Amino acid sequence: MSDTDALNTIIELENYYTGVKNDLIGEPSEMVDKAWHAHILNTPMYFNFCESNFGYYLHHIPYWTGGSEDQQTQAIVSSLEFQIPMYTKLKNLGLQHLNETVWTYKSIELNYNIKKKDDL
């Protein structure tokens, strides 16, 4: 990620946090999620940030946990409201100058070293 991309992603992470402060429920984009992961790594700083900005610890629930979340989380994730992209919700909240690329970028991960069971 270039320095410019990193800066834009951090700005959009701040926008995501603004959405959380305004009770918006939704997923960050792939790039925003990477920035969130980096933020969480300094756990004491992240904990203090959460307490001072939200009044509680903002947990990150990875998408790959599948059905292991509690019933309340499952209800949220399967709701129609959750299906609306966070980018759209932030625009509707009135945030201006959102970086659409940061919110819509999807990486394509290809791994040619993995062989299918049939190929073995």
N, C-alpha and C positions, 0 to 999 in steps of 0.2 A: 504494500500500500504506500503510495507516495505521501509526502508530508501534507500536501494539499488535501488529499483524500482523507488522511487521518484527522486533520483539523475539521473538515466538513462533517465527518462521522461523529466527532466529539460534540460538535454543535447540535447535531440531530439527536444525540443521546440526551443532551440538555433539554431539547424539545420533547423527547419521550418522557423524561422526568416531569416536565411541566404538565403533560397529559395525565400522568399518574397523580400529581398533586390536585388535578381537577377531576379526579375520580373516573377518568377514562380507563376502560379495561380493554387490553389488546396486546398483540405481540409486537415486539420491535422488529425492524427489518433485519436481514442477515448481517449487514454492516453495523447497524446500531447494536445488535447483539454481541458482536465481537468487541466493540468498545465497552459494553456493559461488563463483559467477562474480564477485560483488562482492569476496569474500575474495581470490581469485586476482589481482585487478587490482593490488594492492600486492605485486608479485612478490618483492621482497626479504623483506618481512615474511612472506609465504606460504611462501617457501622455508625460512626459519628456523623457522616454525611446524611445517612438515612434518618437518624434520630432528629437532627436539626432541620431537615427539609420535609420529612413526612410525619415525624412523630412515632415512627415504628420502623422496624427492619424490613426493607423491601426484598423479599425472597425472589430468587430466580429459579424457575422450574423449567428444566430443559425439555424441549419438544420430544426427545427420544424416550422419555419416561413412560410413554404410552398410557396404559390404564392404571398405573401405580399411584396416581394422585388420589387424594381423598375425595369423597362424594361432592363436597362443596366446590372444589377445583374442577372436577369433571363437569358439574352443572354449568359453571362459568364458561369453560372451554367449548362446550357443546351448544351454548346459547347462540341465537341469531346475532345478538349484539357483538359477540366476540368475533364473528366472521367478517365484520366490517373492518377494512384495513385501518391500522392506526394512523397512517398518512392522511386518510380521508377524515378521520375523527379530529386530528390536529388542525387540519384546514378549517373544518366546521367550527372548531373552538376559536378560530380567528388568528391563529399563528400565521405570520406572513413570511415569505422568503424561505419556505421549506425547500430542502434540496431533494427533488424528486428522485434523482439518481440514487442517492443513499437509501431511499425508502423502497426502491423497486429493483435494485441490483440483485441478481441471483448468480452465484458462481456455479460453474459446471465442474463437478469433480469427477474425473475419469481415472480409473485405475486399471491399466492394462496388465498389471502383474497378477491379478486375481483371475484364476481359471474357474470356469463353471465345473460343477461335479461331472457333467456329461463329457467335458473335454479331457478329463483325467484318464 
